[in-house]
Amino acid sequence: MESGDLRIFCAVAEEGSITRAAQRLQYVPSNVTGRIRQLEEGLRTSLFVRSNRGMELTPAGKILLGYAREILNLLGEAEKSVQAEDKPRGQLRIGAIESTAAAYLPERLADYYARYPEVNLSLNTGNSSVLMQQVVNREIDGAFVYGPVTHPQLKQIPSYQEELVLLTEVGAESLQEQLHKPMLILSTGCTHRSRVERLLAEAGVQHPRIIEFGSLEAVIGGVASGLGVALLPRSNAAMLSKESNMKAMTLPKSYRELVVHFIYHRDVPVSSALRAFLELNHQ
């Protein structure tokens, strides 16, 4: 059983498809199929049930998946430990909330890549709760999330401060009036939801209308069409208001402040690539 076989096995298990796993790994599908077959023959058991719905794990496959992920994580940690004092290189997987990815990171990532071209840098976005879990699971090396964060397995460093504003149509005048409109939020992992509910209660909105959307783009589209209003960081609202019929309204002081933290795993060795990233972004 080789690490390459385990990576292929994990990819098929996570994608549920030979074709999608091959695309993710940049292999031809027949190669993926052959490696899975060899792995099953070596273990003398079936790892997948093949059906029209795709590749589903057997009980044996589910057991192997847990071990395979742990083995690959340990191999990654061993590589990071060896590289800890060397020139930054290898893989660096960063996660970020969408506001940070859009407004804060582009210039910093460009600077980092210019300094350390041997690092294979990747960025994925998500909400704070999902990103925290990905760091805990060691699926990514670190992430920018709204903080402070209280988790025994995570370290955090305050990165920068944001201001939360109310995104409305351009002709809006009264904040009080706007708060009586439907409030548009993300349906999963909305970091601002408790703040939204407190703000509306303080404004005397007795029966708030909260509409959930599956993406930030849908929330923004709803505001642009006049459906409702939304709480967003000012950096995002400023970018949107330049090219649309929307504007940012200032919130009461107690609701404005947002602090974005960079988190990483407490028990995973800090690679040279991650150390350089921390130094560059938190000077």
N, C-alpha and C positions, 0 to 999 in steps of 0.2 A: 504494500500500500504506500504510494508516494504522495507527497504534498500536492503535486499537480493534479492527481486524481481526486484528491479531496476538494480542491478548489473547483474543479469541474462539477463534482457531485453537489457541492453547496450551491453553485450557480443554477443547476437544473432544479434543485429543491426549492430555491427562492423564486425562480422565474416560473416554475411549473410547466416548462416547455423546453424541448431540445433546441428549437429554432431560436427562441429568445435568449437562452443561455449561450448559444454559439455567437449570436450577435454581440452580447455583452462581453464575451471573452475574446472576440475577434478570431474565432475558429470556424472551420466549416462544420456543418451539422453532423456529417458522417464521422468526423473525428470525435465529437462529443459522444455520439452514440456508441462508438467503439470503445472509448475509455470507460463509459458506464458499464458496458457489458463485461469488460475485463475486470472491473472492480467487483461486480456481482459474482463473476466466476471465481475470483480469488477468495472472496468471503463465503462462497458457497451458499448464497441466499439472494433473494430478490429484494432490491431496494426501492423499486418503484412499481406501481400499478399503472399500466399504460391504457388510456381510454381516450374517447373523443374529447373529453374535457382537459386532456393534457397528462402530465406526469404527476402522480400523487404518491406520496411516501407510504411505504408499507410500515408496519410496526418496527421492523428491523431498521428501516431507513430513518425513521424518527429517532431511534437510539443513536445511530451513527451520526446524524446531523449535529447533535449536541457535542459529541466528541470531536467531530471534524472542525467545528467552529472554534472550540477551545484549542485544538492543536494548531490551527492556522493563526490564532491570536498569539499563542506562545512563540511561534516561529517569527511573527512580526516583532514581538517584544525583544526577542533575542537579537534580531537584526538591528533594532534601534539601540540596544545596549552596546553592541559592537561599534556602531557608528557615532556614539554619544560625543566623543571628543574630536571627531573628524570634521572636515569641511562639510557644510550642509549639503546633503544629497539624499536620494531615496524618495519615498512617498510621503506626502503631507496632505491629509484629508481634513479640510476645514468645513464646518457647517455655519450657517448664519440665518437669523431671521431676515425676512425679505427687505425690511427697511434698511438694515445694515448692508446687505448685499448690494442694494441699489445705490445708496448714497454715501456710504462710508468706506467700503472695501475696494472698489475698482482701482483707485489711485494707489492704495497701499499694496494691493496684490501685484500691480504692475511694477512698483518699486522693489518688492521682494523678489519677483522673478528676474528683474534686471540684475540684482545682486547675486542671486543664487540660481543660475540656470540649470544646475544639475538636479534640482528638486523637481519631482513630478507632482505638481500642485493640482489639487482638485477642490471644487467648491460646490456644496449642495445647500439648498434652502429648506426651511420648514419652520413650524412654530416652536416656541421655547420648550414645551414639554417633550415633543418628539426629539428635538436635538439633544436635550439632556439625556434621554434614554439611549440615544445612539452613542453618546460619549461613554455612558455607563457600560454599554454592551461592547465597547471598543470597536464600533463600526466606523467611527471617525476619531481623529486625534484631538480635536477641540472644537468649540463652537461659541459664537456670539449669541447671547440670549439676554432677555430682560431679567434683571436681578433685583435684590440679592437672591442667591441660590442657597438652599439649605439641603444638602445631600452629603452623607458621610463619605461617599466615594469620589466626590468632586472637589477640586480646587477652583477658586475663582479670582479673577483680577478685574477690578472696575476699568472699563475701557474708555467710555465717553458718555456724555450726558445728552439726552434728547429732550425736546419739549413736545408734549402731547397737545394737539389742537383739534378743533372740530371742523371737519371738511364739509362745506355746504355749497349751495349754488351761489354764483357770483353776486346776485342781487340781495342776498340776505343781510339784514341789519341787526336784529335783536337776537342775542344768544338765547334768551329765555324762550322766545318764539320757536327758534330752531330746535330746541330740546324737546319740544312737543311733537316733532315729526318722527317718523319711524327711524329707529337706530339700526344701522346695517353693520353686522359683525360677521366674522368668520365662524363657521359652524363647529370647527374642531380646534381646541387648544387656543382659544382667544385669550391672550394674556390680559387684555384690558376689560374683560367682561365685568369683573367685580367693580372696577372703577366706573364703568358705564352705569351700573345699577346704583351705585352710591351717588353719582352725579345727578341722575334723574330723580332719585328720591329727594335729594336736597333741593332740587329745582321745583319740587311739588308735582311732578308728573306721577299721577296716581295709578294709571293703567298704561305703563310704557309698552310701546309696540316695538319689539325687537325682531328683526328679520335676519335669518342666518343664511350665509352664502358659503359656497365651497372653495372660493378662491379670492385673493385680494383684488384681482382684476374685476371680478363680478361685483365686489363691494364698491369699487371706484366707479364702475359703469352705472350702478344703481344711484349713486350720488349725482353723477353727471346727467342722468335722465330725470332727476327731480323726485326720485322715489323716496329718498330719505337723506340722513346725514350719517357721518362716521367719525370715530376717533382715530387719528393717525399721527405718527411722528411728523413734526414740522418739516423735516428734510424731504419727506415724501410729498407732503402737501404742497410745498414750494415748487417742486419739480412739476407737479400736476397742474397747478394753477397758472403756470406760464403758458400752457398750451391748451387750456380748456375753459369752460364756463364755470369753474369752481374756485373757491377761495378758502383760506384758513382763518378761523375765528379763535381768538385767544380764550382759554379756559380760566376759571378761577385758580388762584395760585396753588391751592392744595391738590389740584388734579393735574398740574402741568408736568411735573418732573418725572423723567424716565431715565434710568441708568442701565446701560448695556454692559454686561460683564462677559469676559472671555473665560470659559470653563474648560478644564481638562481633567483627565483621570488621575486621582491621587496615587494609585498603585502601579501605574504604567510608567516605565522609564521614559524620560524626556529625550527624544531623539535630537540630533544636531539640527535637523530641519525645523522642528518645533521650537527649540530653544532660540534659534535665529528669528523665527516669527514672533515669539514673545518679546524679544529684545527690540525688534523693529517697531512693533505696534504699541509698546507700552514704555516708551522712553520718557 
